[in-house]
Amino acid sequence: MKKIGFIGLGIMGTPMAANLRKAGHELFVYTRSATPPDLVELGVTRLDSSQAVAQQAEVIILMLPDTPDVESVLFGAAGVAAGLSAGKTVIDMSSISPMATKQFAQKINALGCDYLDAPVSGGEVGARAASLTIMVGGPEVAFERVKPLFELMGKNITLVGGNGDGQTTKVANQIIVALNIAAVSEALVFASKAGADPARVRQALMGGFAASRILEVHGERMIKRTFKPGFRIKLHQKDLNLALSGARELGVALPQTANAAQLMQACAAHGMGDLDHSALVRALELLADHELSDTSAT
């Protein structure tokens, strides 16, 4: 049994923390809002700062929205860094800037601690089912030491390389996911506008080369209009902005990523930033003046 700190108890963080606690680990948490009832029932210990969490725990896990949030929790007043002692391990499971991650790792290493960037994919469903894909960057020794904890939260766990490489892999993942959502959106809007039943079109496509998890899961959400967030549009926007800013630094062109980012921006401009990223289909529907729920051509 390990003493684990967990900071960031949102849609993803709460079930991830719960899975660690259910396995018998002692869990120390810090959150600015109320402790989620699920974790209260499991008997976690709430502390009054990130520093206090770092003082009590052997392994400190972060699951936060964006790069500035991670920086503040790590190095701000009463932050994690202030509570660390040599030999501890910090794991950032947020999706943030690869370049900033390398800088954060250097600062934590200077305190005698290991740092792993370990962003995840799989959404709320994967977090609850402990079936997340976990992409890890950092030293192999530290990875092997905490791998049993990763195995309580995910299934496909890969040490990609050094610090920052986990975040780079997550950015690549988000590019692929966004482009697939855009492709499924275009296909279903096209089919529906032409007069076909989008539900039956999806069913037919699931048996062919176009089959994908996005078509399976998000295609169904688009048709059923179930846009309760598993992963919010505004967070995927953030990830695509990381991709585009990284591309500028590297001199790489990402034209399709830019297109997907603009579709998400259109959704956000219409007040849909807090919907699930499958709601990207709404941008295509607005352009077509046609909703998937309407199967007749206009």
Sine and cosine of phi, psi and omega as CSV:
sin_phi,cos_phi,sin_psi,cos_psi,sin_omega,cos_omega
0.00,0.00,0.76,-0.65,0.02,-1.00
-0.95,-0.30,0.40,-0.92,0.16,-0.99
-1.00,-0.04,0.92,-0.39,-0.12,-0.99
-0.90,-0.44,0.71,-0.70,0.14,-0.99
-0.98,-0.19,0.63,-0.77,0.02,-1.00
-0.70,-0.72,0.84,-0.54,-0.04,-1.00
-0.82,-0.57,0.86,-0.50,-0.05,-1.00
0.91,-0.41,0.99,0.17,-0.13,-0.99
-0.95,-0.30,0.89,0.45,0.02,-1.00
-0.99,-0.12,-0.47,-0.88,-0.04,-1.00
-0.84,0.55,-0.65,0.76,-0.01,-1.00
-1.00,0.01,-0.70,0.71,-0.13,-0.99
-0.89,0.45,-0.61,0.79,-0.04,-1.00
-0.87,0.48,-0.79,0.61,0.02,-1.00
-0.92,0.39,-0.51,0.86,0.06,-1.00
-0.90,0.43,-0.71,0.70,0.04,-1.00
-0.89,0.45,-0.64,0.77,-0.01,-1.00
-0.88,0.47,-0.64,0.77,0.00,-1.00
-0.91,0.41,-0.57,0.82,0.07,-1.00
-0.92,0.39,-0.67,0.74,-0.01,-1.00
-0.92,0.38,-0.64,0.77,0.00,-1.00
-0.88,0.47,-0.43,0.90,0.02,-1.00
-0.99,0.17,-0.06,1.00,0.09,-1.00
0.97,-0.24,-0.01,1.00,0.00,-1.00
-0.97,0.24,0.54,-0.84,0.07,-1.00
-0.98,0.22,0.78,-0.63,-0.15,-0.99
-0.85,-0.52,0.83,-0.57,0.08,-1.00
-0.94,-0.35,0.77,-0.64,-0.07,-1.00
-0.80,-0.60,0.40,-0.91,0.17,-0.99
-0.67,-0.74,0.76,-0.65,0.04,-1.00
-0.53,-0.85,0.58,-0.81,0.01,-1.00
-0.97,0.23,-0.36,0.93,0.04,-1.00
-0.98,-0.19,-0.11,-0.99,0.00,-1.00
-0.92,0.40,0.58,-0.82,0.06,-1.00
-0.90,0.44,0.79,-0.61,0.00,-1.00
-0.81,0.58,0.68,-0.73,-0.04,-1.00
-0.81,0.58,-0.59,0.81,0.00,-1.00
-0.85,0.53,-0.62,0.78,-0.03,-1.00
-0.98,0.19,-0.55,0.83,0.07,-1.00
-0.86,0.51,-0.70,0.71,-0.01,-1.00
-0.90,0.44,-0.48,0.88,-0.01,-1.00
-0.99,0.11,-0.12,0.99,0.10,-1.00
0.99,0.15,0.63,0.77,0.08,-1.00
-0.98,0.22,0.32,-0.95,0.03,-1.00
-0.97,-0.25,0.88,-0.47,0.03,-1.00
-1.00,-0.01,0.76,-0.65,0.04,-1.00
-0.92,-0.39,0.17,-0.99,-0.18,-0.98
-0.99,-0.12,0.08,1.00,0.04,-1.00
-0.27,-0.96,0.31,-0.95,0.10,-1.00
-0.91,0.42,-0.57,0.82,0.04,-1.00
-0.87,0.49,-0.70,0.72,0.00,-1.00
-0.90,0.44,-0.61,0.79,0.06,-1.00
-0.88,0.48,-0.71,0.70,-0.02,-1.00
-0.91,0.42,-0.54,0.84,0.02,-1.00
-0.93,0.37,-0.59,0.81,-0.09,-1.00
-1.00,0.06,-0.50,0.87,-0.18,-0.98
-0.99,-0.14,0.44,-0.90,0.13,-0.99
-1.00,0.07,-0.58,0.81,0.00,-1.00
-0.82,-0.57,0.78,-0.62,-0.02,-1.00
-0.90,-0.43,0.85,-0.53,-0.05,-1.00
-0.94,-0.35,0.73,-0.68,0.07,-1.00
-0.93,-0.37,0.65,-0.76,0.09,-1.00
-0.63,-0.78,0.99,0.12,-0.19,-0.98
-0.86,-0.52,0.28,-0.96,-0.14,-0.99
-0.94,0.35,-0.65,0.76,-0.20,-0.98
-0.46,-0.89,0.14,-0.99,-0.06,-1.00
-0.82,0.57,-0.75,0.66,0.00,-1.00
-0.87,0.49,-0.54,0.84,0.03,-1.00
-0.91,0.42,-0.69,0.73,0.01,-1.00
-0.91,0.42,-0.69,0.72,0.00,-1.00
-0.87,0.48,-0.67,0.74,-0.01,-1.00
-0.91,0.41,-0.70,0.72,-0.01,-1.00
-0.92,0.40,-0.59,0.81,0.00,-1.00
-0.97,0.26,-0.73,0.68,-0.23,-0.97
-0.85,-0.52,0.03,1.00,0.04,-1.00
-0.97,0.23,-0.06,-1.00,0.02,-1.00
-0.86,0.51,0.73,-0.69,-0.03,-1.00
0.83,0.57,0.61,0.79,-0.01,-1.00
-1.00,0.02,0.02,-1.00,-0.04,-1.00
-0.84,0.53,-0.72,0.69,-0.08,-1.00
-0.84,0.55,-0.58,0.82,-0.02,-1.00
-0.93,0.36,-0.33,0.94,-0.03,-1.00
-0.96,-0.27,0.02,1.00,-0.05,-1.00
-0.99,0.17,0.51,-0.86,0.22,-0.98
-0.77,-0.64,0.37,-0.93,-0.12,-0.99
-0.82,0.58,0.63,-0.78,0.07,-1.00
0.99,-0.16,-0.14,0.99,0.00,-1.00
-1.00,0.10,0.21,-0.98,-0.04,-1.00
-0.80,-0.60,0.76,-0.64,0.08,-1.00
-0.96,-0.30,0.78,-0.62,0.01,-1.00
-0.85,-0.53,0.88,-0.47,0.07,-1.00
-0.99,-0.17,0.93,-0.37,-0.02,-1.00
-0.98,-0.20,0.17,0.99,0.10,-1.00
-0.95,0.30,0.15,-0.99,0.11,-0.99
-0.93,-0.36,0.97,-0.26,-0.12,-0.99
-0.67,-0.75,-0.12,-0.99,-0.05,-1.00
-0.90,0.43,0.78,-0.62,0.08,-1.00
-0.88,0.47,-0.62,0.78,-0.02,-1.00
-0.93,0.38,-0.69,0.73,0.05,-1.00
-0.89,0.45,-0.60,0.80,0.01,-1.00
-0.85,0.52,-0.68,0.73,0.01,-1.00
-0.88,0.47,-0.63,0.78,0.02,-1.00
-0.93,0.37,-0.68,0.74,0.03,-1.00
-0.88,0.48,-0.68,0.74,-0.02,-1.00
-0.87,0.49,-0.68,0.73,0.00,-1.00
-0.87,0.48,-0.66,0.75,0.00,-1.00
-0.92,0.39,-0.65,0.76,0.02,-1.00
-0.94,0.34,-0.64,0.77,0.04,-1.00
-0.87,0.49,-0.58,0.82,0.00,-1.00
-0.91,0.43,-0.32,0.95,0.04,-1.00
-1.00,-0.03,0.08,1.00,0.02,-1.00
1.00,0.09,0.34,0.94,-0.04,-1.00
-0.87,-0.49,0.41,-0.91,0.07,-1.00
-1.00,0.04,0.47,-0.88,0.00,-1.00
-0.72,-0.69,0.78,-0.63,0.07,-1.00
-0.82,-0.57,0.75,-0.66,0.21,-0.98
-0.99,-0.12,0.81,-0.58,-0.15,-0.99
-0.62,-0.78,0.88,0.47,0.03,-1.00
-0.89,0.45,0.33,-0.94,-0.12,-0.99
-0.80,-0.60,0.33,-0.95,0.14,-0.99
-0.69,-0.72,0.56,-0.83,0.00,-1.00
0.67,-0.75,-0.20,0.98,0.08,-1.00
0.92,0.39,-0.15,-0.99,-0.04,-1.00
-0.87,0.49,-0.60,0.80,0.00,-1.00
-0.87,0.49,-0.73,0.69,0.01,-1.00
-0.92,0.39,-0.57,0.82,0.03,-1.00
-0.91,0.42,-0.68,0.74,-0.01,-1.00
-0.94,0.34,-0.60,0.80,-0.05,-1.00
-1.00,0.07,-0.01,1.00,-0.06,-1.00
0.83,0.56,0.65,0.76,-0.02,-1.00
-0.86,-0.52,0.40,0.92,-0.03,-1.00
-0.90,0.44,0.49,-0.87,0.25,-0.97
-1.00,0.05,0.78,-0.62,-0.06,-1.00
-0.86,-0.51,0.85,-0.53,-0.07,-1.00
-0.94,-0.34,0.91,-0.41,-0.22,-0.97
-0.92,-0.39,0.68,-0.74,0.16,-0.99
-0.84,-0.54,0.70,-0.71,0.01,-1.00
0.55,-0.84,-0.05,-1.00,-0.04,-1.00
-0.93,0.38,0.63,-0.78,-0.07,-1.00
-0.89,0.45,-0.60,0.80,-0.02,-1.00
-0.88,0.48,-0.70,0.71,0.02,-1.00
-0.92,0.40,-0.64,0.77,0.03,-1.00
-0.86,0.51,-0.74,0.67,-0.03,-1.00
-0.91,0.42,-0.54,0.84,-0.03,-1.00
-0.92,0.39,-0.60,0.80,-0.06,-1.00
-0.96,-0.26,0.07,1.00,-0.01,-1.00
-0.82,0.57,-0.61,0.79,0.05,-1.00
-0.85,0.53,-0.49,0.87,0.07,-1.00
-0.95,0.31,-0.67,0.74,0.06,-1.00
-0.86,0.51,-0.60,0.80,-0.05,-1.00
-0.94,0.35,-0.27,0.96,0.09,-1.00
-1.00,0.10,-0.20,0.98,-0.03,-1.00
-0.90,-0.43,-0.36,0.93,-0.09,-1.00
-0.54,-0.84,0.07,-1.00,-0.03,-1.00
-0.89,-0.45,-0.75,0.67,-0.01,-1.00
-0.99,-0.10,0.99,-0.13,-0.12,-0.99
-0.88,-0.47,0.87,-0.50,-0.10,-0.99
-0.75,-0.66,0.79,-0.61,0.19,-0.98
-0.99,0.14,0.95,-0.32,-0.11,-0.99
-0.99,0.13,-0.63,0.78,-0.06,-1.00
0.13,-0.99,-0.57,-0.82,-0.04,-1.00
-0.99,0.15,0.00,-1.00,0.00,-1.00
-0.82,0.58,0.73,-0.69,-0.05,-1.00
0.99,-0.17,-0.46,0.89,-0.04,-1.00
-0.94,0.33,-0.50,0.87,0.09,-1.00
-0.90,0.43,-0.70,0.71,0.02,-1.00
-0.92,0.39,-0.61,0.79,0.06,-1.00
-0.88,0.48,-0.66,0.75,0.02,-1.00
-0.90,0.43,-0.63,0.78,0.01,-1.00
-0.91,0.41,-0.63,0.78,0.06,-1.00
-0.88,0.48,-0.69,0.73,0.06,-1.00
-0.87,0.50,-0.66,0.75,0.04,-1.00
-0.86,0.50,-0.70,0.72,-0.05,-1.00
-0.93,0.36,-0.51,0.86,0.11,-0.99
-0.88,0.47,-0.76,0.66,-0.03,-1.00
-0.89,0.45,-0.70,0.72,-0.01,-1.00
-0.89,0.45,-0.72,0.70,-0.02,-1.00
-0.88,0.47,-0.70,0.72,-0.02,-1.00
-0.92,0.39,-0.56,0.83,0.06,-1.00
-0.93,0.36,-0.64,0.76,0.05,-1.00
-0.88,0.47,-0.69,0.73,0.02,-1.00
-0.89,0.46,-0.65,0.76,-0.01,-1.00
-0.91,0.41,-0.71,0.71,0.02,-1.00
-0.90,0.44,-0.64,0.77,0.02,-1.00
-0.87,0.49,-0.75,0.66,-0.01,-1.00
-0.87,0.49,-0.70,0.72,-0.04,-1.00
-0.89,0.46,-0.71,0.71,-0.05,-1.00
-0.95,0.31,-0.61,0.79,0.05,-1.00
-0.91,0.42,-0.68,0.73,0.04,-1.00
-0.85,0.52,-0.76,0.65,-0.05,-1.00
-0.90,0.44,-0.68,0.74,-0.02,-1.00
-0.92,0.40,-0.68,0.74,0.00,-1.00
-0.90,0.44,-0.51,0.86,0.02,-1.00
-0.97,0.22,-0.12,0.99,0.07,-1.00
0.97,-0.25,0.00,1.00,0.01,-1.00
-0.99,0.11,0.42,-0.91,0.05,-1.00
-0.98,0.22,0.91,-0.41,-0.07,-1.00
-0.88,0.48,-0.50,0.87,0.02,-1.00
-0.91,0.40,-0.66,0.75,0.01,-1.00
-0.96,0.28,-0.56,0.83,0.08,-1.00
-0.88,0.48,-0.73,0.69,0.03,-1.00
-0.86,0.52,-0.71,0.70,-0.01,-1.00
-0.85,0.52,-0.68,0.74,0.01,-1.00
-0.91,0.41,-0.68,0.74,-0.04,-1.00
-0.93,0.38,-0.45,0.89,0.00,-1.00
-0.91,0.42,-0.29,0.96,0.03,-1.00
-0.99,-0.11,0.08,1.00,-0.06,-1.00
-0.87,-0.50,-0.24,-0.97,-0.07,-1.00
-0.94,0.34,-0.29,0.96,0.02,-1.00
-0.99,0.14,-0.06,1.00,-0.03,-1.00
-0.87,0.49,0.63,-0.77,0.04,-1.00
-0.31,-0.95,0.26,-0.97,0.07,-1.00
-0.90,0.44,-0.57,0.82,0.02,-1.00
-0.90,0.43,-0.72,0.70,0.05,-1.00
-0.88,0.47,-0.65,0.76,-0.03,-1.00
-0.92,0.40,-0.81,0.58,-0.13,-0.99
-1.00,0.06,-0.82,0.57,-0.08,-1.00
-0.97,0.23,-0.50,0.87,0.09,-1.00
-0.87,0.50,-0.66,0.75,0.05,-1.00
-0.91,0.42,-0.65,0.76,0.03,-1.00
-0.89,0.46,-0.66,0.75,0.01,-1.00
-0.87,0.49,-0.69,0.72,-0.05,-1.00
-0.95,0.33,-0.67,0.74,-0.03,-1.00
-1.00,0.08,-0.10,1.00,0.02,-1.00
0.88,0.48,0.65,0.76,0.02,-1.00
-0.97,-0.23,1.00,0.04,-0.11,-0.99
-0.96,-0.27,0.32,0.95,0.13,-0.99
-0.84,0.54,0.75,-0.66,-0.19,-0.98
-0.93,0.36,0.83,-0.56,0.30,-0.95
-0.99,-0.13,-0.61,0.79,0.12,-0.99
-0.55,-0.83,0.90,-0.44,-0.16,-0.99
-0.94,0.33,0.53,-0.85,0.07,-1.00
-0.82,0.58,-0.69,0.73,-0.08,-1.00
-0.91,0.42,-0.48,0.88,0.06,-1.00
-0.97,0.24,-0.59,0.81,0.07,-1.00
-0.93,0.36,-0.58,0.82,0.13,-0.99
-0.82,0.58,-0.72,0.69,0.01,-1.00
-0.84,0.53,-0.69,0.72,-0.02,-1.00
-0.91,0.41,-0.64,0.77,0.03,-1.00
-0.93,0.37,-0.54,0.84,0.09,-1.00
-0.91,0.42,-0.59,0.81,0.10,-0.99
-0.88,0.47,-0.65,0.76,0.02,-1.00
-0.90,0.44,-0.71,0.71,-0.07,-1.00
-0.95,0.32,-0.61,0.79,0.04,-1.00
-0.93,0.36,-0.62,0.78,0.07,-1.00
-0.90,0.43,-0.61,0.79,0.02,-1.00
-0.89,0.45,-0.62,0.78,0.04,-1.00
-0.88,0.47,-0.68,0.73,0.01,-1.00
-0.90,0.44,-0.59,0.81,-0.07,-1.00
-1.00,0.02,-0.19,0.98,-0.07,-1.00
0.95,0.31,0.59,0.81,-0.02,-1.00
-0.93,-0.36,0.66,-0.75,0.06,-1.00
-1.00,-0.04,0.77,-0.63,0.05,-1.00
-0.81,-0.59,0.93,0.37,-0.12,-0.99
-0.90,0.44,-0.63,0.78,-0.02,-1.00
-0.95,0.30,-0.55,0.83,0.08,-1.00
-0.88,0.47,-0.67,0.74,0.03,-1.00
-0.88,0.47,-0.64,0.77,0.04,-1.00
-0.89,0.46,-0.71,0.71,0.01,-1.00
-0.89,0.45,-0.63,0.78,0.02,-1.00
-0.89,0.46,-0.61,0.79,0.02,-1.00
-0.93,0.36,-0.58,0.81,0.06,-1.00
-0.91,0.42,-0.65,0.76,0.05,-1.00
-0.92,0.39,-0.58,0.81,0.05,-1.00
-0.90,0.44,-0.61,0.79,0.04,-1.00
-0.88,0.47,-0.67,0.75,0.05,-1.00
-0.89,0.46,-0.72,0.69,-0.02,-1.00
-0.88,0.48,-0.62,0.78,0.00,-1.00
-0.91,0.41,-0.39,0.92,0.04,-1.00
-0.99,-0.14,0.33,0.94,0.11,-0.99
0.98,0.18,0.38,0.92,-0.07,-1.00
-0.94,-0.35,0.31,0.95,-0.05,-1.00
-0.89,0.46,-0.42,0.91,-0.02,-1.00
-1.00,-0.09,0.06,1.00,0.09,-1.00
-0.99,0.14,0.28,-0.96,0.08,-1.00
-0.86,0.50,0.51,-0.86,-0.06,-1.00
-0.91,0.42,-0.24,0.97,0.13,-0.99
-0.91,0.41,-0.31,0.95,0.04,-1.00
-0.95,0.32,-0.02,1.00,0.16,-0.99
-0.79,0.61,-0.49,0.87,0.04,-1.00
-0.82,0.57,-0.46,0.89,-0.01,-1.00
-0.89,0.46,-0.54,0.84,0.04,-1.00
-0.91,0.42,-0.67,0.74,0.03,-1.00
-0.93,0.38,-0.59,0.81,0.03,-1.00
-0.91,0.42,-0.63,0.77,0.04,-1.00
-0.90,0.44,-0.66,0.75,0.02,-1.00
-0.91,0.41,-0.56,0.83,-0.02,-1.00
-1.00,0.00,-0.13,0.99,-0.11,-0.99
0.78,0.62,0.74,0.67,-0.10,-1.00
-0.36,-0.93,0.75,-0.67,0.07,-1.00
-0.97,-0.24,0.52,-0.85,-0.02,-1.00
-0.87,0.50,-0.45,0.89,0.01,-1.00
-0.93,0.36,-0.28,0.96,0.05,-1.00
-0.98,-0.21,0.97,-0.25,-0.11,-0.99
-1.00,0.02,0.06,1.00,0.05,-1.00
-0.99,-0.12,0.63,-0.78,0.03,-1.00
-0.92,0.40,0.59,-0.81,0.02,-1.00
-0.94,-0.35,0.00,0.00,0.00,0.00
